[in-house]
Amino acid sequence: MRVFIVHRWDGTPQSDWYKWVRQELEQTGFQVHVPRMPHTTTPKIQEWISHLRKEVGTSDKDTYFIGHSIGCQAIMRYLETLPTAARIGGIILVAGWFTLQNLESKEMAAIARPWLTTPIDFSQVRKKTNNITVFLSPNDPYVNLKENKALFERNLQATVIIEKGKGHFTAGERVTRVPEVVREIKVFSGHSE
């Protein structure tokens, strides 16, 4: 079973909680990949989808994805490009979003704009898996909880879990372990204790 962790905007495979999740899942027998996404300070949709496609190769019911922030967007957009019959094991979206607030500069807003305005075919994403869990936090400075929770539930019929005090789930907010994410992947794959 393979797990792909797609890091956040301006992130690296070593950022935040990715290494910890990788170690935890590898101990359970998963193969975990944390690809370094291209141009991470100026992420572009097509570049990230192409890179993910190249990293993943053929995905199947034993393939799982964990996204963080813009990584969630990349996963959804990658999944909608797969053949209609393709099925994967599940996706976990951490601090995922369809809307953003408090972007710090005009440059950031310009980088985010295509991700916010290019439509996603949610029916195609939903056809790929029945397992979609989203983790959000009420004190996330960028992701409006109420708005995004409603959008994930409506667009993807996702299970939304609220984690208090986690902000945008970054190391800067002291989030370096996310046992709830590991637990959810194990549940998806039938490895729960």
Beta strands, then each sheet from edge to edge (+ up, - down):
strand 1: 2-6
strand 2: 31-33
strand 3: 63-68
strand 4: 90-94
strand 5: 132-136
strand 6: 159-162
sheet 1: 2+ 1+ 3+ 4+ 5+ 6+
end
